[in-house]
Amino acid sequence: MSVGGISPEMELPKLRWLKRELPDVWKATDRFWDLPDWLVHRATGDELRSLCSTVCKWTYLGHKGQNGEGWDGDFLKAIGLDDLTRNDAAALGAALAPPGVKAGGLTRLAAKELGLPVGTPVSTSLIDAHAGALGALGADLPENGLDQRLALIAGTSSCHIALTSSPIFVPGIWGPYFGVILPDLWALEGGQSAAGALLDAVIARHSASVPLYDEPWKQGNVSAI
């Protein structure tokens, strides 16, 4: 469910574009992935996907189950993507789990590339903002229950994320999303796609931007990663 609507940032609009503009690529593609789940697959070879990615970005209905029951065939048909429901929706993900569940162990190739032991456990993923929310909402604040907290995750974009024990429908707010951060809890998400990016744009266009950017490097306390 997503009361706030579908954003072009989400995966189904991108898949519609791909099907329309690159039909040969579409026909030749066996699986479609979100980056967090692809990294888990790349590391383990397993196809277990996270409810965080699939519910928040792919419109999967997490409260309906974790074996593909949450793919809405009627909705996919309405937007011209009903071919994705073939083979139990394997192209989108037929096996799903909450974040933090063991998806598998590092393959030999991944272990070599990462310098880690073969078989090192790898969990199902969290989207970056939701990983930040997990840390922020888990703060030691005994006077406030989980459903009385709001996490603000700031970066290029800004995300406001709250958890509730039951689904709450708020006009203009994404969600309620089931099980995307913690099991059995619903998430609500709002924010702005360009937050820090807009601040960067304002600074970059200012006449003092060059010395402003140069000063931290002169002080020697900036690390380039």
Rosetta blueprint (number, residue, H / E / L):
1 M L
2 S L
3 V L
4 G L
5 G L
6 I L
7 S L
8 P L
9 E L
10 M L
11 E H
12 L H
13 P H
14 K H
15 L H
16 R H
17 W H
18 L H
19 K H
20 R H
21 E H
22 L L
23 P H
24 D H
25 V H
26 W H
27 K H
28 A H
29 T L
30 D L
31 R L
32 F L
33 W L
34 D L
35 L H
36 P H
37 D H
38 W H
39 L H
40 V H
41 H H
42 R H
43 A H
44 T H
45 G L
46 D L
47 E L
48 L L
49 R E
50 S E
51 L H
52 C H
53 S H
54 T H
55 V H
56 C H
57 K H
58 W H
59 T L
60 Y L
61 L L
62 G H
63 H H
64 K H
65 G L
66 Q L
67 N L
68 G L
69 E L
70 G L
71 W L
72 D L
73 G H
74 D H
75 F H
76 L H
77 K H
78 A H
79 I L
80 G L
81 L L
82 D H
83 D H
84 L H
85 T H
86 R H
87 N H
88 D H
89 A H
90 A L
91 A L
92 L L
93 G L
94 A L
95 A L
96 L E
97 A E
98 P L
99 P L
100 G L
101 V L
102 K E
103 A E
104 G E
105 G E
106 L L
107 T L
108 R H
109 L H
110 A H
111 A H
112 K H
113 E H
114 L H
115 G L
116 L L
117 P L
118 V L
119 G L
120 T L
121 P E
122 V E
123 S E
124 T L
125 S L
126 L L
127 I L
128 D H
129 A H
130 H H
131 A H
132 G H
133 A H
134 L H
135 G H
136 A H
137 L H
138 G L
139 A L
140 D L
141 L L
142 P L
143 E L
144 N L
145 G L
146 L H
147 D H
148 Q H
149 R L
150 L L
151 A E
152 L E
153 I E
154 A E
155 G L
156 T L
157 S L
158 S E
159 C E
160 H E
161 I E
162 A E
163 L E
164 T E
165 S L
166 S L
167 P L
168 I L
169 F L
170 V L
171 P L
172 G L
173 I L
174 W E
175 G E
176 P E
177 Y E
178 F E
179 G L
180 V L
181 I L
182 L L
183 P L
184 D L
185 L L
186 W E
187 A E
188 L E
189 E E
190 G E
191 G E
192 Q E
193 S L
194 A L
195 A L
196 G H
197 A H
198 L H
199 L H
200 D H
201 A H
202 V H
203 I H
204 A H
205 R L
206 H L
207 S L
208 A L
209 S H
210 V H
211 P H
212 L H
213 Y H
214 D H
215 E H
216 P H
217 W H
218 K H
219 Q H
220 G L
221 N L
222 V L
223 S L
224 A L
225 I L
